[in-house]
Amino acid sequence: MPRKDRLEAIKNLEAICESPVITYVTGDRRPTAYQISDDAVRVLYRHLQVIGSQNRINLFLYTRGGQLVAPPRIVHLFREYAKTFYALVPYRAHSAGTSICLGADNIIIGKMGELSPIDPTTANPFNPQAMPGDPRNMLTKIPISVEDVDAYLSLATDRAKLVSEKEKIEVFRALTDKIQPIALGNVHRVSKDIRTLTPELLTYQLKKAEEKIKIPEITKALTETYTHNYLITRDIAERIGLKVTKPDDKLESTMWTLYELYEKDLHLREIFDPEEILGDQESATVTYDVAFIESLHRGDVFRMEISVRRAPRRAPAILPPGVAPPGAPPPAVVPPIEEFTVKLKPKGWIEITED
């Protein structure tokens, strides 16, 4: 969709909120999924510089998660410019997105809105390799869930009742056989970090003494109680003690309209199809928008270059003779499976100059 359509929707949202709106939307369409990242902080800073100090600034957010270091920096930055900071969640604000919401004075969550537990996956250079390629490229690494590692160790002691030192050593050795010890050390560090970061962010939202009493309980709920895939609806978020506002029909509709514009621009409901990109060609390169940061004053987009190539065709496979009973039809010929190689090349944040 043209930027002017998104600008019109942002303008409508600002009119209802009676305060400026900045959008931060990261796409989750694979293989071009993009996450909240530290590189967005400087881009957000440019928007806030133009907007200037305000009584209230709203962050319209859609994301499936991202880097642990980014949320506190984003929250602190917004609070440098806003006396009150609101998070607007039309749909998903998972993991690192939830962390950002914890640092808001109020979270406005739509009917489709979802937060999630904060048990991040770690992307470390020593993580297992997911696919052939440059071992320094983090896009080729298998992320490790902090809570999955904890759950594995708890399974051994709590369920399997492995209590002797020898048994515990064997369990840990099996883990280090699959995952580099340095990567596991990173998992442990991140686990400690989220249990420190979460209550710190909550102090922005829960300021009164009687509210601060709930911080340990909320922290436990978000970092230990629920699994990573558990979706925290606005009712659950309210129940565990977060400051949540349910939008009226007009605000709900306006937030969802803006989300759907981004959904179309980021192709979020479309399946990535190499055949569609290639057509009759053996190889092709295309560029996709994978994230947006926008306000009425400027727009920025993160672009990803994708190179797709057909893999050499393998000869058809023939099922071995002699395995079918007498009178059966001739051995079947299994057609070759079309295979593709896909390479991703981030182009970085680019200011939008076209309409």
Backbone hydrogen bonds, N-H to C=O, Kabsch-Sander energy under -0.5 kcal/mol:
donor,donor_aa,acceptor,acceptor_aa,energy
4,K,355,D,-1.6
5,D,2,P,-1.2
6,R,2,P,-1.1
7,L,3,R,-2.8
8,E,4,K,-1.9
9,A,5,D,-1.7
10,I,6,R,-2.6
11,K,7,L,-2.6
12,N,8,E,-2.1
13,L,9,A,-2.0
14,E,10,I,-2.6
15,A,11,K,-1.9
16,I,12,N,-1.6
17,C,13,L,-2.5
18,E,14,E,-1.9
19,S,14,E,-1.1
22,I,58,N,-2.6
23,T,294,E,-3.1
24,Y,60,F,-3.0
25,V,292,F,-2.5
26,T,62,Y,-2.6
27,G,290,V,-3.1
30,R,28,D,-0.6
32,T,29,R,-1.0
34,Y,27,G,-3.0
36,I,65,G,-2.6
40,A,37,S,-1.8
41,V,38,D,-1.3
43,V,39,D,-0.6
44,L,40,A,-2.7
45,Y,41,V,-2.1
46,R,42,R,-1.6
47,H,43,V,-1.5
48,L,44,L,-2.5
49,Q,45,Y,-2.4
50,V,46,R,-1.4
51,I,47,H,-2.3
52,G,48,L,-3.0
54,Q,81,Y,-3.1
57,I,84,T,-1.8
58,N,20,P,-2.5
59,L,86,Y,-2.7
60,F,22,I,-2.8
60,F,58,N,-0.6
61,L,59,L,-0.6
61,L,88,L,-2.6
62,Y,24,Y,-1.8
63,T,92,R,-1.8
67,Q,36,I,-2.7
70,A,67,Q,-0.6
73,R,69,V,-0.8
74,I,70,A,-2.4
75,V,71,P,-2.9
76,H,72,P,-2.6
77,L,73,R,-2.0
78,F,74,I,-2.4
79,R,75,V,-2.0
80,E,76,H,-0.9
80,E,77,L,-0.9
81,Y,77,L,-0.6
81,Y,78,F,-1.1
82,A,78,F,-1.7
83,K,54,Q,-1.8
84,T,55,N,-1.6
86,Y,57,I,-2.2
87,A,106,N,-2.2
88,L,59,L,-2.9
89,V,87,A,-0.6
89,V,108,I,-3.2
93,A,114,E,-2.3
94,H,63,T,-2.2
95,S,117,P,-0.5
97,G,94,H,-3.2
99,S,95,S,-2.0
100,I,96,A,-1.8
101,C,97,G,-1.9
102,L,98,T,-1.9
103,G,99,S,-0.9
103,G,100,I,-1.0
104,A,101,C,-1.7
105,D,85,F,-2.7
106,N,85,F,-1.0
107,I,243,K,-2.0
108,I,87,A,-3.1
108,I,106,N,-0.6
109,I,107,I,-0.8
109,I,245,T,-1.8
110,G,89,V,-2.6
110,G,108,I,-0.5
113,G,110,G,-1.4
114,E,91,Y,-3.4
115,L,232,I,-2.7
118,I,222,L,-3.4
119,D,117,P,-0.8
122,T,144,I,-3.1
124,N,122,T,-0.6
127,N,124,N,-2.4
130,A,140,T,-4.0
131,M,140,T,-0.9
137,N,134,D,-1.9
138,M,136,R,-0.7
140,T,137,N,-1.7
141,K,138,M,-1.3
142,I,128,P,-3.1
144,I,122,T,-1.7
145,S,143,P,-0.5
146,V,120,P,-2.1
149,V,145,S,-1.7
150,D,146,V,-1.8
151,A,147,E,-2.6
152,Y,148,D,-2.1
153,L,149,V,-1.9
154,S,150,D,-2.3
155,L,151,A,-2.4
156,A,152,Y,-1.6
157,T,153,L,-1.5
158,D,154,S,-3.5
159,R,154,S,-0.7
159,R,155,L,-0.9
160,A,155,L,-2.8
162,L,156,A,-2.8
163,V,161,K,-0.9
168,K,164,S,-2.3
169,I,165,E,-2.2
170,E,166,K,-2.0
171,V,167,E,-2.2
172,F,168,K,-2.3
173,R,169,I,-2.6
174,A,170,E,-2.3
175,L,171,V,-1.5
176,T,172,F,-2.4
177,D,173,R,-1.6
178,K,174,A,-0.7
178,K,175,L,-0.9
179,I,175,L,-2.1
180,Q,126,F,-0.6
184,L,180,Q,-1.9
185,G,181,P,-2.4
186,N,182,I,-1.8
187,V,183,A,-1.7
188,H,184,L,-2.2
189,R,185,G,-2.2
190,V,186,N,-2.5
191,S,187,V,-2.3
192,K,188,H,-1.9
193,D,189,R,-2.2
194,I,190,V,-2.5
195,R,191,S,-1.0
196,T,192,K,-0.8
196,T,193,D,-1.0
197,L,193,D,-3.5
198,T,194,I,-1.9
200,E,196,T,-1.2
201,L,197,L,-2.3
202,L,198,T,-2.1
203,T,199,P,-1.1
204,Y,201,L,-1.5
205,Q,201,L,-0.6
205,Q,202,L,-0.6
206,L,202,L,-3.2
207,K,205,Q,-0.8
211,E,208,K,-0.5
212,K,208,K,-2.5
213,I,209,A,-1.0
214,K,211,E,-1.7
215,I,212,K,-1.3
218,I,214,K,-2.5
219,T,215,I,-2.8
220,K,216,P,-2.2
221,A,217,E,-2.1
222,L,218,I,-2.3
223,T,219,T,-1.8
224,E,220,K,-2.3
225,T,220,K,-2.2
226,Y,221,A,-1.3
230,Y,227,T,-1.6
232,I,115,L,-2.6
232,I,230,Y,-0.5
233,T,231,L,-0.9
237,A,233,T,-2.9
238,E,234,R,-2.1
239,R,235,D,-2.1
240,I,236,I,-2.3
241,G,238,E,-0.8
242,L,237,A,-2.3
244,V,242,L,-1.0
245,T,107,I,-2.6
252,E,248,D,-3.0
253,S,249,D,-2.5
254,T,250,K,-2.1
255,M,251,L,-2.6
256,W,252,E,-2.2
257,T,253,S,-2.3
258,L,254,T,-1.9
259,Y,255,M,-2.2
260,E,256,W,-2.5
261,L,257,T,-1.4
262,Y,258,L,-1.7
263,E,259,Y,-2.6
264,K,260,E,-1.9
265,D,261,L,-2.0
266,L,262,Y,-2.4
267,H,264,K,-1.0
268,L,263,E,-2.2
270,E,267,H,-1.6
272,F,30,R,-0.5
277,I,273,D,-1.4
278,L,274,P,-2.6
279,G,275,E,-2.9
281,Q,278,L,-2.4
284,A,308,V,-2.3
286,V,306,I,-2.5
288,Y,304,M,-2.7
290,V,302,F,-3.0
291,A,302,F,-0.9
292,F,25,V,-2.7
293,I,300,D,-2.5
294,E,23,T,-1.4
295,S,298,R,-2.4
300,D,293,I,-2.6
301,V,350,I,-2.6
302,F,291,A,-2.4
303,R,301,V,-0.6
303,R,348,G,-1.7
304,M,288,Y,-2.8
305,E,345,K,-2.8
306,I,286,V,-3.4
307,S,343,K,-2.7
308,V,284,A,-3.0
308,V,306,I,-0.5
309,R,341,T,-2.1
310,R,282,E,-2.7
311,A,339,E,-2.7
317,A,334,V,-1.5
319,L,332,A,-1.9
323,V,320,P,-0.7
328,A,325,P,-1.8
334,V,317,A,-3.1
334,V,332,A,-0.6
341,T,309,R,-2.8
343,K,307,S,-2.6
345,K,305,E,-2.7
347,K,303,R,-3.0
348,G,303,R,-0.8
350,I,301,V,-2.9
352,I,299,G,-3.1
353,T,351,E,-0.5
